[in-house]
């Protein structure tokens, strides 16, 4: 899988998890936010924490 495909898949997973507006997030931020949502954080709180 290319980097572009992987990033697209991460963005799709983030969208499905309820993380709105993830188009400007980096791959690392997306992974962090998805991890936090998986552990029970709200999507918006996970997004904000990942952007710090």
Beta strands, then each sheet from edge to edge (+ up, - down):
end
